[in-house]
Amino acid sequence: MLKGVKLRLYPKPAQQMQLTQLFGNDRFVWNQLLAMMNQRYENNPALPRLNNYQLDRLLPCLKREYPFLKESDSSSLQVVTKNLNQAWQNFFKVPAQFGKPRFHSRRFLRQSYTGKSTCQIIAKRYLKLPKLGYVKTSKTGQITAGKIKRYTISHEPTGRYYLALQIEVSDAQPLPKTNQAVGLDMGLTHLAISSDGIKYATLNAKWLQTQIERWQRKTSRQRYQATVAVRQWNHDQRHFVQLELADYQNWQRSRQIKARYQAKLANQRKDWLHQLTIRLVRQYDVIVIEDLKVKNLQKNHHLARSMANAGWGRFRAMLTYKCDWYGKQLITVSPSYTSQQCSHCGFQSGAKPLAVREWTCVKCGRHHDRDINAAINILQAGLASRPELKATGLERALVK
């Protein structure tokens, strides 16, 4: 079982310069090999594609030609070749979905590199990382007993450094059984509505969203002003100072402030989803959700922003791996007709506008809350698809 742990890094100024070099080395290797593969394909498309082993054999040649590559962790360069080989294969298998691999730029807001070498815990807040030595971290107590498979060091647009560790853990930690099952209907006003009648609200972050929009406008305005200044120098070099676009500090500062607000909103949403998912996993043994195609649903431009803010995809991903960790079961069912069918008699009442939140079945006369009725239908469909669950007594979880 693999688990991920993300820590905050506090590198010294010398280590920050070294990290900039390591980020650049991985980017340089990616661009060099990609240029070679593109030229090779243009010269003769019939040539067989290079595999991962052949790309690794090119690394010693690059190190002899460019000695600064020796400053990088050798395993990180091997990860670059592996990722490039995978991206190239995806392009030939499904070109419409993945597209051709692109060159990496040093102006990307997020820089990172991944390695497979050994990382050692030296003290409560210190780690020994390959090529960097001793680096101060936020908390090493989060690293449980296990083997570190990979590490990723990243420099975020907020100006902060993070370390993500992939840890292999041998034993799982199952939670006590509750013999309860629940169906969940996803919504926008409420993130999830359970078949028990509980409605879990979405994260209320209007203030943060307002600040993000404000700084987005300010950043765009300052970038435009900097672009105008650069163009003015091109036409009148005697009366203007020569500066590149990235040299304008006002624009760089506002861009970082905007990134910090965005990171704060993302962290709050992630924390909210963690609290909700662990609560559901502790309370229920079987969780049934809809198999929603979020990307297709977001094509509706009237609801796309609300769907993205709700975090349906991350909610499902968290439920999936937490159920695996703690010995619970997650079932996905088709969302078709869950809002149209009466959960009491099964009558199909037809499609209804989103404004209709309550309705009465014309056949049995049962009055339904739209979302709770859909959650009950989801639970019934999930239990019906797994007959073996009825032997455990979970059929009493159905709302009569």
Residue, then its C-alpha position, 0 to 999 in steps of 0.5 A: m500500500l502506498k501513502g503520500v506525505k507532503l511536508r513544507l521545506y525551509p531551505k537555506p539561501a545556498q540550498q535555494m540556489q542549488l534547487t534552482q539548478l536542480f530544477g533546471n537540470d531536469r528541464f534541460v534533460w527533458n528538452q534535449l531528449l525531446a528535441m532529439m526525438n522530434q528530429r529523429y521522427e521528422n527525419n524518418p517516421a518509420l524508425p522504431r521509437l526509443n524505449n526507456y532503457q535506450l533513453d537512460r543510456l543517453l544520460p552518461c553522454l549528456k553528463r560528459e558533454y554538460p558537466f553541470l548535470k552531475e550536480s543532480d541526483s542521477s535517479s531524478l534524471q532517470v525519472v525524467t527519461k521515464n516520464l518522457n518515454q511515457a508521454w511519447q507512447n501516450f501521444f502515439k496511442v491516443p493523440a487526441q487525448f494526450g497530444k504531443p509532448r511539449f518543451h518545458s520552460r523556466r518561466f513555468l510558475r511551478q518547478s519540481y523534480t522527482g528522485k528515487s534515492t534514499c531520504q533519511i530522517i535526522a531529527k524531529r524537523y530535519l531530513k537529509l536529502p540527496k545532493l542537498g544535505y540537511v534541510k529543515t522541514s515542517k513535521t517529520g512525525q507524519i512519516t510513518a514506518g515504511k519505505i520511502k519509494r520516491y520524493t518530489i521537491s517542488h517550488e510553488p508559485t507562492g514562493r514556498y518549497y514542499l517535499a512530497l514523499q511516496i511511502e510504501v506501508s505493508d499493513a493496513q489499519p482497518l476501522p471497526k465495523t458499523n454494519q451501516a450503508v449509505g447512498l450519496d447524491m452529489g449537489l452544488t448547494h450541498l456537497a453531498i446528500s445522504s440517504d439518511g437525510i443528512k445534507y453536507a454543505t459545501l465550503n463557504a469561501k466567498w471572501l477568498q474567491t472575491q480576493i482571488e478575482r480582485w488580484q486576478r484583475k490587478t495582476s492582468r492590469q499590471r502585466y499589460q502595463a509591463t508589456v506596454a513598457v517593454r514595447q515602448w523601449n523597443h521603439d524609443q530606446r533613448h528615453f526608456v529603461q531596458l527591462e524584460l517582462a519578468d523584471y517588473q516587480n509590481w507584477q511579480r509581487s501581485r502574481q505571488i499574492k494571487a497565488r497565495y490566495q489561491a493556495k489558501l482556498a485550495n488548502q481549505r477545500k482539501d481540509w474540508l473534504h478530508q474531514l467529510t470523507i473520514r467522517l463517512v468512512r468511520q460511520y459507514d461500512v458501505i458507501v454508494i456514490e454516482d459514477l459522474k463524468v465531471k469533465n462532461l458535466q463541466k461543459n455546461h458553462h452555467l454550472a462549471r464554476s460551481m462544480a469545480n469549487a465543490g470538488w466532486g472529483r477530489f471527493r471521490a478520489m479521497l473516498t476511494y483510497k480511504c475505503d481501501w486503507y480502512g477496510k470499507q467498501l465503495i460502490t459506484v452506480s449509474p446516475s441515470y434516472t435517480s432523480q426521476q424514480c420514486s424510491h418507494c414504489g419505483f415509478q418513473s415520473g420523468a425529468k424535472p427542472l433543477a428548480v423543482r426540489e420537492w415532488t409527490c409521486v402520482k402513483c403512491g402519493r409519497h412526498h419526496d425531497r429531490d436529493i434525498n430520494a436520489a440518494i435512496n435510489i443510489l443506495q438501493a441500486g448499489l446494494a442490488s448490484r452486490p447481493e453478497l452484502k445482504a447476508t451481512g445485514l446491511e439491507r436495514a440501511l434502506v430507508k423505508 
